[in-house]
């Protein structure tokens, strides 16, 4: 019986020893976990500090970029203004030099003048080739039918052939037609003026052109 008790006591002692060892092991694990937590907290704090610093640096860089973009826009504006001023100065200088060259030199024409001699010559030539030729052809047909206004003959050169028409008589007829057109236009314009005044003011005591 004593040996049996001894065996049971030995088992209990062994169990108790093993339990004590387990407690020691759990205590060690708890300490290690706490140390790891503290280490992670320290690392997290460092990361947060670095993140805050990076955000501040990024904000400063964005502000600096905005300032530089504003300076670039201002420089571009100044460059455009200087380019316009330079172009205006060159134009004035060119115009001044051109005016000095044209003074006392009739061979140099002002190309900006719409009434320069060469331009007027071109316009009269176009008028002759287009409208004047058609009018002469019409008057020639009248002359060939024995119209008394074409008693004399004068040769008018028309591209492709010659028409024998009295030039002074042709001019007189065309002038009379022009004067008649002008008189009719004046009359119509006066009628329109009176109609507009009547429509705007409601008055009817204007001169009657009918």
Order of alpha helices (4+ residues) and beta strands (2+ residues): alpha-alpha-alpha-beta-beta-alpha
